């Protein structure tokens, strides 16, 4: 497995590459959900590159950038065992050589980025778009794979690629869950044993709301019931909303492609999830 730490050697490798290349961008602390993306990529293309970089630009001043899990040696071992061929591990000096304050920033569209997570994490998606734009220009893949757990991020990146005429196909990957239904996330490592037992109730609540969305109960009443259920279970909800799967605009009546979205704190950990309405 080749591990690149600089742009020049990566680009030289890329120039000599033949066949389709898939990029899977990650912030490390890899779990089985990430490895599912590697398997999907290997089935779609001849070459798979995983990037590992904890991007400071997408963290707010009171968020968990300093404590975000950094497990590079373990991540490289897991990728090697999964059959990944190539890894890119840049650092801040490489990605932001003049620092984080003196850079061009890619601004996401307001309609997609100012709602849901964007409402409570100002600047987050500008950081996501900026780092992904840089990675796409550095790596020049034919395919970019993003998981549907960060569904709002997926839609924003799809729009960025279209608006900036970037020559890459964005391939959504199904959300991966642990055996008890909890969506895989690197932040799950922050949960205490007691919180980990409670955490799957976030997904259970969303699946219940999705099942009930085809009935006669009003969306506002479903939302209220779900919110109360989360609070009673020990969550501090950030949002719980039914949104259009393309525009992310709020819905008062379920429709094809609609999704229930949720973000909630459990202790010090912020969890997100989404479930499509059948």
Secondary structure, 3 states (H helix, E strand, C coil): CEEECCHHHHHHHHHCCCCCEEEEEECCCCCHHHHHHHHHHHHHCCEEEEEECCCHHHCCCCCCCCCCCCCHHHHHHHHHHHCCCEEECCCHHHHCCCCCCCCCCCCCCHHHHCCCHHHHCCCHHHHHHHHHHHHHHHHCCCEEEEEHHHHHHHHHHHHHHHHCCCCCEEEEECCCECCCCCECCHHHHHCCHHHHHHHHHHHHHHHHHHHHCCCCCCHHHHHHHHHHHHHHHCCEEEEEEEECCCCCCECCCCCCCCEEEEEEEECCEEEEEEEECC
